[in-house]
Amino acid sequence: MSDYNQRRQQLIDELSPDDRQVFDKAYATAGPAMQLAETVYRARESAGLTQTELARRMGTTQSAIAAIEAGARTPTVALLERLARACGGRLTIRIDAA
């Protein structure tokens, strides 16, 4: 488990029952966007790139990469394709059964 996941789980475990209910509801709404943000972060880290280096390879700004990784900006498919190539990977999209 990554340090990020360990810290995230620790913070969740420390929530009061009422706060946990609010968190669960918010995560159900924002979950996919946050999963995408985490996927982008992990791809960059696995490639050994800083946000600035990734931005340079993609022809965008460091602040744009930071916004995507923070979940504040939802990237287009075209941007995700550029990001995957810049990290030495390829983009795949999957829809799982509920």
N, C-alpha and C positions, 0 to 999 in steps of 0.2 A: 504494500500500500504506500502511496506517495505521501510525502510530508503534507501536501495540500489536502489530500483526502483525510489524513489523520487529524489535522487541525480542524477541518470542516466538521468532521464527526464529533470532535471534542466540543466544539461550540454548540452544535445541535443538542448534544447530550446535556449541556448546561442550561438549556432553555426551560423556563417554567412550563407547566402543562398548557396554560393559556397562550403563551408565546409560541409554543411548539405547534399549536393548532393554527395560529396565524401563519407561521412559517410554512407548514404543510400546504395550506391553501395557496399561498403565494408561489410556492415552488411548483405546484400543479399547474399554475398559470404560466410561470416563467421557466419552468424546467427545461423544455427543449432549447430555448435560447441560451440558457446557462450551460447546457451540455455542449452546445455548439461552441460557446466561448471557451470552455475547458478543452475541447478538442483542438481548437486553434492554438491555445497556449501549449498544449502537449506536443503538437506537431513542431512548433517553433523550438521548444526546448530540446526535443529529440534530434532536431537538425543542428543543435548547438549554435543557434542564432540569437542575437539580441533583437529586441524590437526594431532598433535602428537598422541593423543589418537586413532583417527581413523586409522592412519598408523599402530600403534601397533596391533590393532585388526585385521587388514588386512594382516599383515606380510610384510609391505612395509615401505617406508620412508616418513617422513613429507614433504620432498621436492617433492616427487612424487605426493602427495595429492595437494600441492600448485600449481604444474604445471598443474594438471587437472583442478583445480578451476580457474586458470588464462587463461584457454583455450590454453595453450602452449603444452599440451599433450592430444591426443585423446585416451581415454581408450578403451580396448577391451571389448567385451561382458562379458567375464569371469571375468575381473577386476570389471566391473560394478555389476555383481552378488555378488562378495565378498563384495563390498562396500555397497550394499543394505543390505546384511545380517549383516554386521558390524554396520549398523545404525538401525538395528531392523526392516528392511523392506524387501520387495521383489521387484525384477526387473520386470517391464512390459515394453514391446516395442509396439508402435502403429504407424501405418502409416495412415494418414488421407487423404481423397480425396482432390485434389487441388482446 
